[in-house]
């Protein structure tokens, strides 16, 4: 899908504040509210915008501890098999296959270290898991959508790296 500057500006406004009205976004990007609505509808239809959500402080829900767990799997365990098994653990908030020695990297949120330990024990009992290697997060240094050097959301065109502002 091809996004023009206005599409990227609208997405940037929504990343900053998904509750902004079409009129507020339109004022920011130089379009009418109805033009913004038409573009947002099209961005949703094409899959560029996949949904709207609230960002919640995990500690407010009791999730005060987090860990990253490297998963080492037996043989040629498929990513879909890993995904199905890991999806049964609600404490796993994200998971991805990775390069290197480990097969996957899991991000876990839990109530405390003991809870993290129990989750890792449950995951390690999956039949394809050979071993795990975990790291507890001590402090989060950055947690934000991609940002420019000015502190604004950065939405790269499809042919540019989002890591170079």
C-alpha distance (Angstrom), angle and dihedral (degrees) to the residues before:
residue distance angle dihedral
X1 . . .
X2 3.77 . .
X3 3.82 116.7 .
X4 3.78 121.4 -165.1
X5 3.80 126.8 -154.2
X6 3.82 92.8 -89.1
X7 3.80 91.7 51.3
X8 3.82 90.3 50.5
X9 3.82 91.1 46.6
X10 3.82 91.0 50.7
X11 3.80 91.3 48.3
X12 3.81 89.2 48.0
X13 3.81 90.4 52.7
X14 3.81 91.0 49.3
X15 3.81 92.4 47.8
X16 3.80 88.5 52.7
X17 3.82 94.1 46.1
X18 3.81 119.8 -1.1
X19 3.82 88.8 -174.3
X20 3.81 93.0 62.5
X21 3.79 112.8 120.7
X22 3.77 121.4 -117.5
X23 3.82 87.2 -112.1
X24 3.82 91.8 54.5
X25 3.80 91.4 47.8
X26 3.80 90.6 45.5
X27 3.78 91.3 52.9
X28 3.79 89.7 51.0
X29 3.83 96.1 48.1
X30 3.81 99.7 32.5
X31 3.82 100.6 -107.9
X32 3.78 135.9 112.5
X33 3.79 118.9 -100.1
X34 3.82 90.7 -110.3
X35 3.83 91.8 51.7
X36 3.81 89.9 50.7
X37 3.81 90.3 49.4
X38 3.81 91.6 51.1
X39 3.81 90.7 50.0
X40 3.82 93.3 46.7
X41 3.81 90.0 49.2
X42 3.82 89.9 50.8
X43 3.82 91.6 46.1
X44 3.81 89.0 52.8
X45 3.82 93.2 46.4
X46 3.82 92.2 51.1
X47 3.81 92.7 46.2
X48 3.81 96.6 -115.2
X49 3.82 87.3 119.6
X50 3.78 109.3 41.9
X51 3.79 98.9 -177.9
X52 3.77 147.4 -50.2
X53 3.77 125.4 -96.0
X54 3.78 145.5 167.6
X55 3.79 121.4 -112.4
X56 3.79 108.2 -132.0
X57 3.79 127.5 -167.2
X58 3.83 102.2 -116.8
X59 3.82 91.8 -144.8
X60 3.82 88.7 61.5
X61 3.81 86.6 64.7
X62 3.80 93.5 45.1
X63 3.82 95.5 -99.9
X64 3.82 97.5 130.1
X65 3.81 100.0 148.8
X66 3.76 129.5 60.3
X67 3.76 135.7 -179.3
X68 3.77 141.2 -178.9
X69 3.78 115.2 -135.4
X70 3.79 125.9 -164.8
X71 3.78 111.0 -147.0
X72 3.81 121.0 -150.3
X73 3.80 113.2 -164.2
X74 3.80 134.8 -161.6
X75 3.78 120.5 -108.0
X76 3.75 117.3 -35.7
X77 3.79 100.4 -20.9
X78 3.80 106.9 176.0
X79 3.79 122.2 -124.9
X80 3.81 89.4 -121.1
X81 3.82 90.9 55.3
X82 3.81 89.8 50.5
X83 3.80 90.9 46.9
X84 3.80 94.3 51.0
X85 3.81 92.8 49.0
X86 3.80 95.5 43.5
X87 3.81 91.0 45.8
X88 3.81 88.3 67.8
X89 3.82 90.1 67.8
X90 3.83 110.1 77.4
X91 3.80 91.5 -164.9
X92 3.81 90.0 67.6
X93 3.80 102.1 90.7
X94 3.81 95.7 177.0
X95 3.77 138.4 3.8
X96 3.77 134.2 -177.9
X97 3.76 140.0 173.4
X98 3.80 112.4 -112.7
X99 3.78 143.0 -169.8
X100 3.78 121.1 -107.5
X101 3.78 129.8 48.7
X102 3.80 98.0 -37.9
X103 3.79 120.4 73.2
X104 3.79 98.1 -147.6
X105 3.78 142.0 8.5
X106 3.80 120.0 -141.0
X107 3.79 128.2 -163.3
X108 3.79 111.0 -150.6
X109 3.81 129.4 -169.4
X110 3.79 118.8 -166.7
X111 3.79 142.6 158.9
X112 3.81 95.8 -106.1
X113 3.81 143.2 -19.9
X114 3.81 92.8 -81.5
X115 3.80 89.2 54.8
X116 3.84 89.7 51.1
X117 3.80 88.6 50.9
X118 3.81 91.9 52.3
X119 3.81 91.4 49.1
X120 3.81 91.5 50.3
X121 3.81 89.8 48.8
X122 3.82 90.5 52.5
X123 3.79 92.0 47.7
X124 3.82 92.2 45.9
X125 3.81 89.1 55.4
X126 3.82 91.2 63.7
X127 3.83 105.7 114.4
X128 3.81 95.2 -120.3
X129 3.83 96.9 48.9
X130 3.81 113.3 104.9
X131 3.81 96.3 176.6
X132 3.78 144.7 -30.3
X133 3.78 134.1 -137.6
X134 3.79 116.8 -158.6
X135 3.78 138.6 -167.1
X136 3.81 123.4 -167.6
X137 3.80 115.3 -140.8
X138 3.81 111.4 -121.4
X139 3.80 98.4 -175.7
X140 3.77 135.1 -8.7
X141 3.79 111.2 -124.2
X142 3.80 100.6 -176.0
X143 3.78 130.2 12.7
X144 3.76 112.8 166.0
X145 3.76 142.5 109.7
X146 3.80 113.5 -92.9
X147 3.78 105.8 -61.6
X148 3.79 136.5 -164.8
X149 3.78 121.5 -127.6
X150 3.82 86.1 -96.8
X151 3.80 91.2 60.2
X152 3.81 94.2 -107.0
X153 3.82 125.0 128.1
X154 3.78 110.2 -91.4
X155 3.77 118.0 -147.0
X156 3.79 110.9 -174.5
X157 3.78 123.6 -148.7
X158 3.79 111.4 -112.3
X159 3.80 93.2 -97.5
X160 3.82 98.3 49.1
X161 3.77 130.4 78.0
X162 3.81 112.6 -109.1
X163 3.81 88.3 -144.5
X164 3.79 96.3 65.9
X165 3.78 114.2 71.5
